[in-house]
């Protein structure tokens, strides 16, 4: 996966995780809901588990690139959070 694709996918995963946490479900139920959401995102983006794991492992071996990806992830989530606060 390119850095852009990885960043986009991670942004969606982190947002999904936060949404599931906001449901305040029991841990087992939350894991089931998150798995469904994760599978949906994978299918929607055409990303197999193998592709994601191999790509993530690549970036783990290249920490500078992973740092750049997470800088984009954090910035994007921060901007979305700020926009959501303004809407409320």
HUQUI-V753168 format. One record per pair of residues at least 24 apart in sequence whose ideal C-beta (glycine too) atoms are under 6 Angstrom apart, sorted by the first residue. I is the first residue (numbers start at 1). J is the second residue. D is the distance in whole Angstrom. If there is no record, write none. Layout:
i = {I;I}
j = {J;J}
d = {D;D}
This chain:
i = {1;3;6;6;7;7;7;10;11;11;12}
j = {55;69;55;69;69;72;73;73;73;76;41}
d = {4;5;6;5;5;4;6;5;5;5;5}
